């Protein structure tokens, strides 16, 4: 038996390289590979890196997809199903929109695959594949170690992805993670994490946890265990940890170079609307920044634009990032992902431009899909781009480099230069991507409208 694992791209470009910062190892596929019996032949094709050989013989195809890659995933599924190959879809979008996913596949994994993947493979072998597979009990990931041999021969960026825990206890309105994991958090054993890291060739690690500091005791024990490994790492964390001096100190000793922090908004009213409770408790953002910078931890700050914002909001965020000499600042416009309270609210209020915007032919990554309350959709999109380009101008990059957290080691300095020097180029590359289509005049050839032909009747 042979399984073909597929990672779908946002969209195929007719010319040029895929967005470089997105070329990371698909950790979820490595986890699936580890759950697959060794007797089963496994192969991975990454749509971001290579052409998919649709005519290569295989018994089963498993495609992992997110909302931005859903259209392309459905196209790929259609190609295989026309060749009478069974297709299984899974991932965030398949979980949030299971009925839609099933109309393009033979089976859908809803939620986490652990606990149901073995059952799915047994059912497939016996010719009794069910439509949905969902784990009804708590998934245990304590001793799970990903099988990275599935990545052999793939040219991913020089960064290893490792998971120490899953989920987040917070319930922000816009967040699909909270919906996927039902606002619950589960952790891996520290022994398994250390064992996995020791097997890695890369010493630069990105911990993919949505909030690595959500369980402070587990985080502290983990960081103590990482100290002897001499690694460099980054991750995502909420600002509530800024008051925990012990935790911050252990982060630095264990090799932390920087963290992604969701500041989201400078407006308390917007924070309340989005349900960002932790940010409402820690009201002094400058204090948060000082705490991280005092420990030489660089900050990748994200802000969400679109909650009753004006151009003055953009100016204030831009000035905040500049004055506090942040390593990176993302002006992200609000995105109503399916299954989230935000999506349901916008749909109820009639503010969605398109119900299923991820399937709209010609939709480009970064296009706005809702009616803002204070300006037009084009104005909000334009302001995001204007201030993003301004923040990564040469003058801004040089001014923010004066922060010691960015040059206290060669690795930090190099990371700062690479992230900032190429930020605007990466923005342009992302904006050129048509969801599910080709970046060319022939994009209609791969348009999402053709997907209707491949649905299950």
Number of C-alpha atoms within 10 A of each C-alpha: 10 14 19 18 22 23 23 28 26 28 27 25 20 13 9 9 11 20 18 14 12 14 18 16 20 18 18 17 22 20 18 18 23 17 19 17 11 9 8 12 14 17 17 22 19 18 19 21 17 9 10 15 8 13 9 7 12 17 15 20 22 23 25 22 25 19 22 21 20 27 28 29 28 25 23 23 28 23 15 18 19 10 11 11 17 19 22 24 28 22 21 23 25 24 23 21 15 20 13 14 24 20 16 26 25 19 23 29 26 22 24 20 20 18 17 19 18 15 14 22 18 13 13 16 13 9 9 11 18 13 15 16 20 16 15 9 7 10 14 12 17 16 13 17 19 18 18 19 11 20 18 9 7 14 11 16 12 14 16 21 21 21 22 23 25 19 21 25 17 20 20 23 21 23 21 23 20 20 23 21 17 15 15 15 17 17 19 18 15 20 12 16 21 15 12 17 19 13 9 14 10 14 16 20 21 19 18 18 20 21 23 24 22 20 15 14 11 17 20 19 13 20 22 16 16 22 16 11 14 12 17 21 23 23 23 20 17 19 22 14 18 16 13 11 13 11 20 23 15 20 24 19 17 22 21 24 25 25 21 20 20 19 20 22 23 19 13 13 13 18 21 14 14 20 17 21 14 15 21 14 10 15 12 11 15 11 13 18 21 14 19 22 20 12 18 22 25 27 26 20 19 17 19 22 25 25 19 13 18 16 14 9 16 22 12 13 20 18 13 16 21 18 12 16 25 21 26 21 25 21 23 17 19 20 18 24 20 22 17 20 19 21 20 16 14 16 16 10 9 13 16 20 14 13 17 11 20 22 22 17 19 19 19 21 18 20 16 23 19 22 17 20 13 14 14 13 17 13 15 24 18 12 18 21 20 13 19 20 18 14 24 20 15 12 10 16 21 14 12 21 18 11 17 18 24 27 18 11 12 10 13 20 15 12 16 20 17 10 15 22 15 13 20 18 13 18 15 13 17 19 15 18 24 26 30 34 27 21 19 15 8 11 18 14 12 21 22 23 14 14 19 14 12 17 17 12 7
